[in-house]
Structure formats: C-alpha cells, structure tokens
C-alpha cells in the first residue's frame, strides 16, 4: 500500500462497529421480507492498476488510484439481472459467517485471490426485501491485488475496478429512476466505465456506496434533480 492511501484504509476501518442511522432509515422504509436469507457482499477497496481517475477528489484521503471492485451481473439472471453489484451472494451452510460468505462468493465470481485481502470488518446487515435477503456488507482492503475475471458467464457479464474518485465526481452522479406499472423507484446513481463500456450503479449497491461516502465525508455536492434513466426492470426483484 502506498503511504498516500493509508488514510483511506484507516477511514474505512473506522466505520466498523459504528452504526449508520441514515442508511438504516432508508432500508427500514422498504417492505419487510418474511424469513430473509443471510447473504454478504465484499466491499473491496485498494489501488487501481494503471488506470487512475482523471478527477481530483475533494477528500484528502481519496487518491486518484483508490478503487473499489464491482461486477455487472448477467442479464439472464432471475434476480437483479444486469445490475452492477459488489461481489457476494447467499450464505452456504458450510460458511463460517458473513466474512466467509463474502470471500467465497468473491472467489467464485471474480477469481480473486483472497490471500491478498485484509478484512477490516463487517457493517450492520441490511434488508434486501425484494429478493428476501439480509445482506451483511464486509469491508476489506486489497493489500496484494490479483488478476480478476468473469469466472461464470451465467452469473456475471463483467468484472472491473472502479476508481473511487470517478464515483465521487459530481459529473457522474444523479438520481437513478425507474418507473413501471405506476410504481417508481429512485436511488442514488453513479455512472462508471470499464473496458466493456458504460454502466449505471443504482439500487442496493448505490445506496451502500452513497451511505459509505457520506459517513466518510468524501461526498462532493451533486445534483439530485439530474435523473439517470434505468433500463426496464422488474421492480419486485
């Protein structure tokens, strides 16, 4: 880890064990899920290889090469098809808690060598009502980055590392909105790019990133009236 990135790691670690009442309030407004299944996602931050952001973040801790691991889910999935997400998924009976689930899913989805990952800790579980999961975000630091790829094309379409400064750039932010059958869903939205093109981060992943950036004091003023249309989706998933 470069010395300039030590503040980012320290700030991320400081979130562990401290509740986020604003994010909890947002998820409490969602319909409750009966008998939710345990799941976990890996929020893996580290140093970007060769593709630093062009944006100078206002937060001192955010260097141009700080990034987070994301993937675009396959469009053929029954739940959350095509969405950009953190690596993760449902707990297996053999998993030893949320950390084990998050690391196992990341290996299976991205080919990540988890030996190079330092776990910072788990955040409070969040209910994902539409797919009946209780999701624990696991914060981690990529101490020794390894190659990543799509392991199973039936699960993921792309795996990529997004510069955090790009996510914070107000030019890449807006309110992601989908309207269908008289219903409306509105969440923070982030526009990101990888080798495959442009992606819109919205829904659960965007809510978690937005809440995390707010708590860290990294958020830069952005225009919530800027609507980012979401491709037609099933609002029940």
C-alpha positions in Angstrom: 0.0 0.0 0.0 1.3 3.5 -0.9 1.6 5.8 2.1 -0.8 8.2 0.4 -3.5 5.6 0.6 -3.1 4.8 4.3 -5.6 7.5 5.3 -8.3 5.9 3.1 -7.7 2.5 4.7 -7.8 3.9 8.2 -11.0 5.9 7.5 -12.7 2.8 6.0 -11.7 0.7 9.1 -13.2 3.4 11.3 -16.7 2.6 10.0 -16.6 -0.9 11.5 -18.7 -1.1 14.7 -20.3 2.3 14.2 -24.0 2.2 13.0 -25.2 4.3 10.1 -28.6 5.6 11.2 -29.3 7.3 7.8 -28.7 4.2 5.8 -30.7 2.1 8.3 -33.6 4.6 8.0 -33.6 4.2 4.2 -33.8 0.4 4.3 -36.4 0.5 7.1 -38.7 2.2 4.6 -38.6 -0.8 2.3 -41.3 -3.5 2.6 -40.3 -6.1 5.2 -39.3 -9.6 4.0 -40.6 -12.7 5.6 -37.9 -15.1 6.8 -35.0 -13.3 5.0 -32.0 -15.5 4.0 -28.5 -14.5 5.1 -26.2 -13.1 2.5 -23.0 -11.0 2.3 -21.2 -8.7 -0.1 -17.5 -7.8 -0.3 -16.7 -4.0 -0.4 -13.1 -4.4 -1.5 -11.1 -1.2 -1.8 -7.5 -0.9 -3.0 -5.1 0.6 -5.5 -6.0 0.7 -9.2 -3.6 -0.8 -11.6 -2.6 1.6 -14.4 -5.9 3.4 -14.8 -6.1 6.3 -12.3 -9.0 8.7 -12.2 -8.9 12.0 -14.1 -10.8 13.6 -11.2 -9.2 15.2 -8.2 -11.4 14.2 -5.3 -12.0 16.9 -2.7 -11.4 14.4 0.1 -7.7 14.3 1.0 -7.9 10.6 1.7 -9.1 9.7 -1.8 -6.1 9.4 -4.2 -6.6 9.1 -8.0 -5.7 5.4 -7.8 -8.1 4.3 -5.0 -10.7 1.9 -6.4 -13.4 -0.5 -5.5 -14.2 -3.9 -7.0 -17.5 -4.2 -8.9 -19.2 -6.5 -11.3 -22.0 -6.4 -13.8 -24.4 -9.2 -13.2 -25.5 -11.4 -16.2 -28.7 -10.2 -17.9 -30.1 -13.7 -17.8 -30.4 -13.9 -14.0 -33.8 -14.1 -12.4 -32.9 -11.5 -9.7 -31.1 -8.2 -10.2 -30.3 -9.1 -13.8 -27.8 -6.7 -15.5 -27.2 -4.6 -12.4 -23.8 -3.5 -11.2 -23.0 -5.0 -7.8 -20.4 -5.9 -5.2 -19.2 -9.5 -5.3 -21.3 -11.5 -3.0 -24.4 -13.7 -2.5 -26.3 -16.0 -0.3 -24.7 -17.8 2.6 -24.0 -21.5 2.2 -24.5 -24.0 5.1 -20.7 -24.5 5.3 -19.8 -20.8 5.5 -18.4 -19.6 8.8 -20.2 -16.3 9.0 -20.6 -13.3 6.7 -16.8 -12.8 6.1 -16.5 -16.4 4.9 -19.6 -15.9 2.6 -18.3 -12.7 1.1 -14.8 -14.1 0.4 -16.1 -17.4 -1.1 -18.5 -15.6 -3.4 -15.8 -13.1 -4.5 -13.5 -16.1 -5.4 -16.3 -17.8 -7.3 -17.4 -14.7 -9.2 -14.2 -12.8 -9.9 -11.3 -15.3 -9.4 -10.0 -13.1 -6.6 -7.0 -14.5 -4.7 -8.4 -13.8 -1.2 -5.0 -14.4 0.4 -4.2 -10.8 -0.6 -7.2 -9.4 1.1 -7.3 -7.8 4.6 -10.7 -7.9 6.2 -11.4 -4.6 8.0 -14.7 -5.8 9.5 -18.4 -6.2 8.9 -21.1 -3.5 8.8 -24.6 -3.8 10.1 -26.8 -6.1 8.0 -29.2 -4.5 5.6 -32.6 -6.0 4.5 -33.0 -6.5 0.7 -36.7 -7.0 0.7 -37.4 -7.7 -2.9 -35.1 -10.8 -3.0 -35.7 -11.7 0.7 -32.1 -11.4 1.9 -30.5 -9.9 4.9 -27.2 -8.7 3.5 -24.0 -8.0 5.6 -21.5 -5.7 3.9 -17.9 -6.8 4.6 -15.3 -4.0 4.3 -11.9 -5.1 3.0 -8.6 -3.7 1.7 -6.8 -5.2 -1.3 -3.3 -5.5 0.2 -1.9 -7.6 -2.7 -4.1 -7.3 -5.8 -4.5 -10.3 -8.0 -6.0 -10.8 -11.5 -9.7 -10.8 -11.8 -12.1 -12.0 -14.5 -15.5 -13.4 -15.2 -15.5 -16.9 -13.8 -19.1 -17.9 -14.6 -20.8 -16.1 -17.6 -24.1 -17.3 -16.3 -23.6 -15.2 -13.2 -21.5 -12.2 -14.3 -21.1 -10.2 -17.5 -18.1 -8.1 -16.5 -15.7 -7.7 -13.5 -13.9 -4.4 -13.1 -12.3 -2.0 -10.7 -13.9 1.5 -10.5 -11.9 4.5 -9.3 -13.5 6.0 -6.2 -12.7 9.5 -7.4 -14.8 8.8 -10.6 -17.7 7.7 -8.4 -17.4 10.9 -6.3 -17.2 13.1 -9.4 -20.5 15.2 -9.5 -20.5 14.8 -13.3 -21.0 11.1 -12.8 -23.8 11.3 -10.3 -27.6 11.7 -10.3 -30.8 10.1 -9.1 -31.4 6.7 -10.8 -35.1 6.5 -11.6 -37.2 3.7 -12.9 -41.0 3.9 -13.5 -43.2 1.0 -14.3 -46.8 0.0 -13.8 -47.5 3.1 -11.8 -44.6 2.4 -9.4 -41.4 4.5 -9.1 -38.1 3.6 -7.6 -35.5 6.3 -7.0 -32.0 5.7 -5.6 -28.6 7.5 -5.9 -26.9 6.7 -9.2 -23.3 6.5 -10.3 -22.1 6.3 -13.9 -19.0 4.2 -14.3 -16.9 2.8 -17.1 -14.9 -0.3 -17.8 -13.4 -1.8 -20.9 -16.9 -3.0 -21.9 -18.5 0.4 -21.8 -20.7 2.5 -19.6 -22.6 1.2 -16.5 -25.1 2.7 -14.2 -24.8 1.8 -10.5 -28.1 2.0 -8.7 -30.3 0.2 -6.2 -28.7 -1.6 -3.2 -25.1 -1.1 -4.4 -25.6 2.7 -5.0 -27.3 3.1 -1.6 -24.4 1.4 0.2 -21.8 3.4 -1.7 -23.7 6.7 -1.1 -24.1 6.0 2.6 -20.4 5.0 3.0 -19.2 8.1 1.2 -21.4 10.3 3.3 -20.2 8.8 6.5 -16.6 9.2 5.5 -17.1 12.8 4.5 -16.0 12.0 0.9 -19.2 13.0 -0.9 -19.0 16.0 -3.2 -22.1 18.2 -3.9 -24.1 16.6 -6.7 -27.4 17.4 -8.4 -30.2 15.1 -7.2 -32.5 16.5 -9.8 -30.3 15.0 -12.6 -32.3 11.9 -13.5 -30.5 8.8 -14.8 -32.9 6.5 -16.5 -32.7 2.9 -15.6 -33.4 0.2 -18.3 -36.8 -1.5 -17.8 -36.6 -3.9 -14.8 -38.9 -5.8 -12.6 -39.4 -3.7 -9.5 -40.1 -6.8 -7.5 -36.5 -8.0 -7.8 
